[in-house]
Amino acid sequence: MTSRHAAVQRPRAARHSRRVRTHGVVRGIALGVVAVVVFGASGVAAVAAKLNGNMEKVDVSALVNPMPSATTEPDPDDPNAGQAVNILILGSDQRDGVNAEIGGEAAGMRSDTTMVLHISADRSRVELVSIPRDSLVDIPSCTMTNGKTTRATHGMFNSAFATGWDNGGDMTSAAACTINTVQLNTGLTIDHFVVVDFAGFQQMVTSIGGVPMCIPTKMESQLAGLSLQPGFQTLDGPTALAYARARKGPGVGDGSDTNRIGNQQKLIAAMVREVLSRDVLTNPQKLISFLSAATGSLTTDNGMSIGNMTGLAYNLRNISSGNITFMTIPFAPAKSDPNRVEWTSAADAVWANMANDVPALGEAPTAPATTAPPAAPDATAAPEVPATPVQPTPVETKKAGHEAFSVDDTTDVC
């Protein structure tokens, strides 16, 4: 990691079940609000200490390729001020303890979901780019905490995490090998990482009272334990997790990971909308509950302290929801294996734009909407003739997982 990351404590084995999934933006916005609503109160020290203590920290600095050092004195309120920030968000498919009760027991540790979260230096844009786990990429030689070194290879993206876990036996090795793989294939500097597991994700959804979503068609997945009828509804923690995990079944998909990515993006966008809603933002206790659930399920680097996260998030407080973008890195079926995917040339432009801190798709950021004042009535105008009824304009929708969309866009119509 960069010099912004100091050495941190080793993970405690008894708490390996606390990880992170895909909700960096949601946590960030909530932390920014709580900095104003709660941290200004007399209990600030106690609250901050509790939330910091919730998070598991691992030190990957010795295993990750050296990164450029910061050239300016960091802002104590936001050590990343004036710099773009890239956070690697991983959802772990761990199947022990509480997670075994949720997803079924299985040995080892796998990376189930991966997103790169890019926050622009001016804090006007947030982009979340999903990486299909079946992407064929170059995986570099990785060194583990026990001294073992693996050989460089070409294979599925999510095998980088498994390689680190299987050979190093800990989250530190798994995260470091994944970070090195992302940096090698994208050219990005990964500043931080977070990991979440099944149980942690459920807790976050439960803490905000569920996630309101439009379910356009009946969805059934026996393997994921999902059964949803069409219509607007609020998904509770277990149902939201089943929705995020489901890959195959009526109304769900063909079993591919790339199809599931779209549902995951829609779910996170709905969570962002809920956290930004008036009900959440005006309820300090609900915010604290969400923060406790979020930080209680994190494994992260030392740079992701509550203080640093709060400063970063507070500077995102005025971001337009239209500038929070979700997309999947452009891909096509792999020439060597139709059951795998490879990134297209368009992916190079996306990664290059993010590395240069310009909009990933090259588009201009969304400006806040303005409404022109109504025109004064014309006294000389002829009386209006009742207009012929017109058919309502179809709602423009974006296909999540295949098209980029913002929090303001419609992805499903009920």
C-alpha positions in Angstrom: 0.0 0.0 0.0 1.1 3.6 -0.2 3.0 5.4 2.5 -0.4 6.7 3.7 -0.9 3.3 5.3 1.0 2.7 8.5 1.7 -0.8 9.9 -1.3 -2.4 11.4 -2.1 -5.3 13.7 -2.5 -8.8 12.5 -6.0 -10.2 12.2 -7.5 -12.1 15.2 -8.3 -15.7 14.1 -11.4 -15.8 16.1 -13.0 -13.0 14.0 -12.2 -14.1 10.4 -16.0 -14.2 9.8 -16.1 -10.4 9.7 -15.6 -9.3 6.1 -16.9 -6.7 3.6 -19.0 -6.8 0.4 -19.9 -4.1 -2.0 -21.0 -1.1 0.0 -18.1 1.4 0.2 -20.2 4.3 -1.1 -23.1 3.6 1.3 -20.8 3.4 4.3 -19.0 6.5 3.2 -22.1 8.7 2.9 -23.5 7.4 6.2 -20.2 8.1 7.9 -20.1 11.7 6.6 -23.6 12.4 8.0 -22.8 10.8 11.4 -19.7 13.0 11.6 -22.1 16.0 11.8 -25.0 14.4 13.6 -23.3 12.2 16.2 -19.6 12.9 16.4 -20.2 16.5 17.4 -21.8 15.3 20.6 -20.2 14.6 23.9 -20.0 10.9 23.2 -17.7 11.3 20.2 -14.7 9.6 21.6 -16.7 6.6 22.8 -18.6 6.2 19.5 -15.4 6.5 17.5 -13.5 4.1 19.7 -16.3 1.5 19.4 -16.5 1.7 15.6 -12.8 1.6 15.2 -12.7 -1.4 17.5 -15.3 -3.2 15.4 -13.1 -3.3 12.3 -10.5 -6.0 11.6 -7.2 -4.7 10.3 -4.6 -6.5 8.3 -1.2 -5.2 7.2 -0.6 -5.9 3.5 2.1 -3.3 3.0 5.0 -5.8 2.9 3.2 -8.0 0.3 1.9 -5.3 -2.1 4.0 -3.7 -4.8 5.3 -0.3 -3.6 3.1 2.7 -4.5 3.9 6.4 -4.9 4.1 8.4 -1.8 1.9 11.4 -1.1 3.7 14.7 -1.9 1.7 17.1 0.2 1.0 17.4 3.9 -2.2 15.4 4.5 -5.4 17.2 5.7 -6.1 15.8 9.2 -9.8 15.9 8.4 -9.3 14.0 5.1 -5.8 12.5 4.6 -6.8 11.8 1.0 -7.9 15.4 0.3 -6.9 16.6 -3.2 -6.2 13.0 -4.3 -8.3 10.5 -6.2 -8.9 7.4 -4.1 -9.3 3.8 -5.4 -10.8 1.2 -3.0 -10.9 -2.5 -3.8 -14.2 -4.0 -2.5 -14.4 -7.7 -2.1 -17.2 -10.0 -1.1 -15.9 -13.2 0.4 -17.7 -16.5 0.0 -16.6 -17.8 3.4 -18.6 -20.8 4.7 -17.8 -21.3 8.4 -19.5 -20.2 11.6 -22.6 -18.0 10.9 -21.7 -17.9 7.2 -22.1 -21.7 7.0 -25.6 -21.4 8.4 -26.4 -18.8 5.7 -24.7 -20.3 2.6 -23.9 -23.9 3.5 -20.6 -25.1 4.9 -17.6 -25.3 2.6 -13.8 -25.3 3.1 -11.5 -22.5 2.2 -12.2 -18.9 1.2 -13.2 -17.5 -2.2 -13.7 -14.0 -3.6 -17.4 -13.9 -4.6 -17.8 -10.3 -5.7 -15.2 -7.6 -6.7 -15.7 -3.9 -7.4 -13.2 -1.1 -7.8 -14.6 2.1 -6.2 -13.1 5.3 -7.6 -13.6 8.6 -5.8 -12.5 11.6 -7.8 -10.0 14.1 -6.3 -12.5 16.9 -6.3 -15.1 14.6 -4.6 -17.6 15.2 -7.4 -17.8 11.7 -8.8 -18.0 8.1 -7.5 -17.6 5.2 -9.9 -18.1 1.5 -9.0 -16.7 -0.9 -11.6 -17.5 -4.6 -11.3 -15.0 -7.2 -12.3 -16.5 -10.5 -13.4 -14.9 -13.3 -11.4 -14.6 -15.5 -14.5 -12.4 -12.9 -16.2 -9.2 -14.3 -17.6 -6.3 -12.1 -16.5 -2.6 -12.2 -15.7 -2.0 -13.2 -12.0 1.5 -12.1 -10.8 3.8 -14.0 -8.5 2.5 -13.4 -5.0 4.4 -13.6 -1.7 2.5 -14.9 1.4 2.9 -14.0 5.1 4.5 -17.4 5.7 7.2 -16.7 3.1 5.8 -18.9 0.3 5.9 -17.4 -3.2 3.7 -18.5 -6.1 4.4 -18.5 -9.8 2.9 -16.0 -12.2 0.1 -17.5 -14.3 -2.9 -16.6 -16.5 -6.3 -17.6 -15.1 -9.6 -16.6 -13.6 -9.6 -13.4 -11.7 -11.0 -14.8 -8.5 -8.3 -17.4 -8.3 -5.9 -14.6 -7.1 -7.8 -14.4 -3.8 -8.0 -18.2 -3.5 -4.2 -18.5 -4.3 -3.4 -16.1 -1.5 -5.7 -17.9 1.0 -4.7 -21.4 0.0 -1.0 -20.8 0.1 -0.8 -18.1 2.9 -3.7 -19.3 5.0 -4.9 -15.8 5.9 -6.8 -12.7 4.7 -3.5 -10.7 4.5 -2.1 -13.0 1.8 -5.4 -13.3 -0.1 -6.0 -9.5 -0.2 -2.5 -8.7 -1.2 -2.5 -11.1 -4.1 -5.8 -9.7 -5.3 -4.5 -6.1 -5.0 -1.4 -7.0 -7.0 -3.5 -8.7 -9.7 -5.8 -5.6 -10.0 -2.9 -3.2 -10.2 -1.1 -5.4 -12.8 -4.1 -5.6 -15.1 -5.6 -2.1 -14.7 -2.7 0.2 -14.1 -4.6 1.7 -11.1 -3.1 2.4 -7.7 -5.2 0.6 -5.0 -5.2 2.8 -2.0 -7.4 0.8 0.3 -9.4 -2.5 0.4 -12.4 -3.8 2.3 -13.9 -7.3 2.5 -17.4 -8.3 3.7 -19.0 -11.7 4.2 -22.6 -13.0 4.1 -23.4 -12.2 7.7 -22.0 -8.7 7.5 -24.0 -7.9 4.4 -27.3 -9.0 6.0 -26.6 -6.9 9.1 -26.1 -3.8 7.0 -29.4 -4.2 5.2 -31.2 -5.0 8.4 -29.8 -1.9 10.1 -31.3 0.5 7.6 -34.7 -1.3 7.7 -34.4 -3.1 4.4 -34.0 -2.0 0.8 -37.0 -0.8 -1.3 -36.7 -2.2 -4.8 -38.8 -2.8 -7.9 -39.0 -6.5 -8.8 -40.3 -6.5 -12.4 -40.9 -10.3 -12.7 -41.2 -13.3 -10.4 -37.8 -14.5 -9.2 -37.1 -17.9 -7.9 -33.8 -19.5 -7.0 -33.8 -22.7 -4.9 -30.1 -22.7 -4.4 -30.0 -19.1 -3.1 -33.3 -19.5 -1.2 -34.9 -16.7 -3.1 -38.6 -16.3 -3.9 -40.0 -12.9 -4.9 -43.2 -11.9 -6.5 -43.3 -9.0 -8.9 -43.9 -5.4 -7.7 -42.4 -2.8 -5.4 -41.3 -4.3 -2.1 -38.7 -3.9 0.7 -36.1 -6.6 0.9 -35.0 -7.6 4.4 -31.4 -8.7 5.2 -31.8 -12.4 4.3 -33.9 -11.7 1.2 -31.4 -9.0 -0.1 -28.5 -11.4 0.4 -30.4 -14.2 -1.5 -31.2 -11.6 -4.3 -27.5 -10.7 -4.5 -26.3 -14.4 -4.5 -28.9 -15.8 -6.9 -27.6 -16.8 -10.3 -30.0 -19.4 -11.8 -33.8 -19.8 -11.8 -37.0 -18.3 -13.3 -36.6 -14.5 -13.6 -33.1 -14.7 -12.1 -30.7 -15.6 -14.9 -28.9 -18.3 -16.8 -26.5 -19.2 -13.9 -23.7 -16.9 -15.1 -21.8 -14.6 -12.8 -22.1 -11.8 -15.3 -25.9 -11.8 -15.1 -25.7 -11.7 -11.3 -23.5 -8.6 -11.4 -26.4 -6.6 -12.7 -28.6 -7.5 -9.8 -25.9 -6.7 -7.3 -25.4 -3.3 -8.8 -29.1 -2.6 -8.7 -29.2 -3.7 -5.0 -26.3 -1.4 -4.1 -27.8 1.5 -5.9 -31.1 1.0 -4.0 -29.1 0.9 -0.7 -27.4 4.2 -1.6 -30.9 5.8 -2.3 -32.1 4.5 1.0 -29.2 5.8 3.0 -29.6 9.1 1.2 -33.3 9.3 2.0 -34.7 11.6 4.6 -35.7 8.7 6.9 -32.2 7.5 7.3 -30.4 10.8 7.3 -32.6 12.3 10.1 -32.3 9.4 12.4 -29.0 9.4 14.4 -29.8 6.1 16.1 -30.5 4.4 12.7 -27.2 5.8 11.4 -25.2 4.6 14.4 -26.9 1.1 14.0 -25.9 1.1 10.3 -22.3 2.1 11.1 -22.0 -0.5 13.8 -23.2 -3.2 11.4 -20.9 -1.9 8.6 -17.8 -1.6 10.7 -18.5 -4.8 12.5 -18.3 -6.7 9.3 -15.2 -5.1 7.8 -11.7 -6.4 7.2 -9.6 -3.6 5.9 -6.2 -1.9 5.9 -5.2 0.5 8.6 -5.8 3.6 6.4 -9.5 2.9 6.6 -9.8 4.1 10.2 -13.1 5.7 11.3 -11.4 9.2 11.3 -10.1 8.8 7.8 -13.3 7.3 6.5 -15.4 10.1 8.1 -13.2 12.8 6.6 -13.4 11.3 3.1 -17.1 10.7 3.4 -17.9 14.2 4.8 -16.3 15.7 1.7 -18.7 13.7 -0.4 -21.8 15.1 1.3 -22.8 17.3 -1.6 -22.2 14.8 -4.4 -25.0 14.6 -7.0 -26.7 11.2 -7.0 -26.4 11.4 -10.8 -22.6 11.3 -10.4 -22.6 8.0 -8.5 -22.1 5.5 -11.4 -22.2 1.7 -11.6 -20.8 -0.3 -14.5 -19.2 -3.6 -15.4 -15.8 -3.6 -17.1 -16.4 -4.2 -20.8 -15.9 -7.9 -21.6 -16.6 -10.6 -24.3 -16.5 -14.4 -24.3 -12.9 -15.6 -24.1 -11.5 -16.9 -27.3 -9.8 -19.7 -25.4 -12.9 -20.8 -23.4 -16.5 -19.7 -24.1 -17.3 -20.3 -20.4 -14.9 -17.6 -19.4 -14.7 -13.9 -20.4 -11.9 -11.5 -21.3 -11.8 -7.7 -21.2 -12.2 -5.9 -24.5 -10.2 -2.9 -25.8 -12.9 -0.6 -24.3 -11.8 -1.8 -20.9 -8.3 -0.2 -21.4 -10.0 3.2 -21.9 -12.0 2.8 -18.7 -9.0 1.9 -16.6 -6.9 4.7 -18.1 -9.6 7.3 -17.5 -9.9 6.2 -13.9 -6.1 6.3 -13.4 -6.1 9.8 -14.8 -9.1 10.8 -12.7 -11.4 11.6 -15.5 -14.9 10.1 -15.9 -14.5 6.4 -16.7 -16.7 6.6 -19.8 -15.3 10.0 -20.8 -18.7 11.7 -20.2 -19.1 15.0 -18.4 -20.3 14.9 -14.8 -24.0 15.5 -14.2 -24.9 19.1 -13.3 -27.5 19.7 -10.6 -31.0 20.0 -12.2 -32.4 23.5 -12.5 -36.0 24.5 -13.2 -36.8 27.6 -15.3 -39.5 30.0 -13.8 -42.9 29.7 -15.6 -43.6 32.2 -18.4 -46.0 35.0 -17.8 -49.5 34.4 -19.4 -50.1 36.1 -22.8 -53.3 38.1 -22.6 -53.6 38.3 -26.4 -53.3 34.6 -26.9 -56.3 32.6 -28.2 -58.1 30.4 -25.7 -56.4 27.0 -25.4 -58.1 24.1 -27.2 -58.1 20.9 -25.1 -55.3 18.7 -26.4 -55.8 15.2 -27.7 -54.7 12.8 -25.0 -51.3 11.4 -25.7 -49.8 8.1 -24.7 -47.3 8.3 -21.8 -43.7 8.4 -22.9 -42.0 5.0 -22.2 -39.6 5.2 -19.3 -36.0 4.9 -20.4 -34.3 2.1 -18.6 -30.7 1.0 -18.3 -29.7 -2.7 -18.3 -27.7 -3.1 -15.2 -24.6 -5.2 -15.6 -24.4 -4.4 -19.3 -24.9 -0.6 -19.4 -23.5 2.0 -17.1 -26.1 3.7 -14.9 -26.3 6.2 -12.1 -28.3 6.2 -8.9 -30.8 8.5 -10.7 -31.4 6.1 -13.6 -34.2 3.6 -13.8 -33.2 0.0 -14.2 -36.5 -1.8 -13.7 -40.2 -0.8 -14.2 -43.0 -2.2 -12.1 
